[in-house]
Amino acid sequence: MRKGKWITGSARKELAEAFAKEYSEGRTIRSIAEAHGRSYGFVHRVLTEAGAPLRARGGDTHAATARSTR
């Protein structure tokens, strides 16, 4: 889909499902946005509208803490 074009109805629902699947497989919002030619904000909004559980920022902070205490 062309950037800047309004996406509504069933097309938006299909896109939301695709974004949610990619996100649940571990891709970041930024990488999804780049791959689809969309903004970070658009992808974030569509994921939120779809009810996708969003990960916390910064990745796995527990692993970083464990490494720094050794």
C-alpha positions in Angstrom: 0.0 0.0 0.0 1.1 3.5 -0.8 2.3 5.6 2.1 -0.1 8.4 2.9 -3.2 6.5 1.7 -6.0 6.1 4.3 -6.5 2.5 5.3 -9.9 1.7 6.6 -12.3 -1.2 7.1 -11.3 -4.7 6.2 -8.0 -3.6 4.7 -7.0 -2.0 8.0 -8.1 -5.2 9.9 -6.0 -7.4 7.6 -3.0 -5.0 8.0 -3.5 -5.1 11.8 -3.5 -8.9 11.8 -0.3 -9.0 9.7 1.4 -6.4 12.0 0.4 -8.3 15.1 1.7 -11.6 13.7 5.0 -10.1 12.8 5.3 -8.3 16.2 4.4 -11.6 18.1 7.2 -13.3 16.1 9.7 -10.9 17.6 10.0 -8.1 15.1 10.2 -4.6 16.4 7.7 -1.9 15.6 10.5 0.0 13.8 11.4 -2.9 11.6 7.7 -3.5 10.8 7.2 0.1 9.9 10.3 0.2 7.7 9.3 -3.1 5.9 5.8 -1.7 5.1 6.8 1.9 4.3 4.8 3.2 7.3 5.7 5.4 10.3 6.4 4.0 13.7 3.4 5.9 15.1 1.1 4.3 12.5 2.3 0.8 13.3 2.1 1.4 17.0 -1.5 2.8 16.7 -2.7 -0.2 14.5 -1.2 -2.7 17.0 -2.9 -0.9 19.9 -6.2 -0.9 18.0 -5.8 -4.6 17.3 -5.3 -5.3 21.0 -1.8 -6.7 20.6 0.1 -6.8 23.9 3.1 -4.5 23.4 6.5 -5.3 24.9 8.3 -3.0 27.2 11.0 -0.7 25.8 14.7 -1.6 25.9 14.7 -5.3 25.3 15.6 -7.9 27.9 16.9 -5.9 30.9 17.3 -8.9 33.1 19.9 -10.5 30.9 21.8 -7.2 30.8 21.7 -7.0 34.6 22.9 -10.6 35.0 25.9 -10.0 32.7 27.0 -6.8 34.5 27.0 -8.4 38.0 29.4 -11.2 37.0 
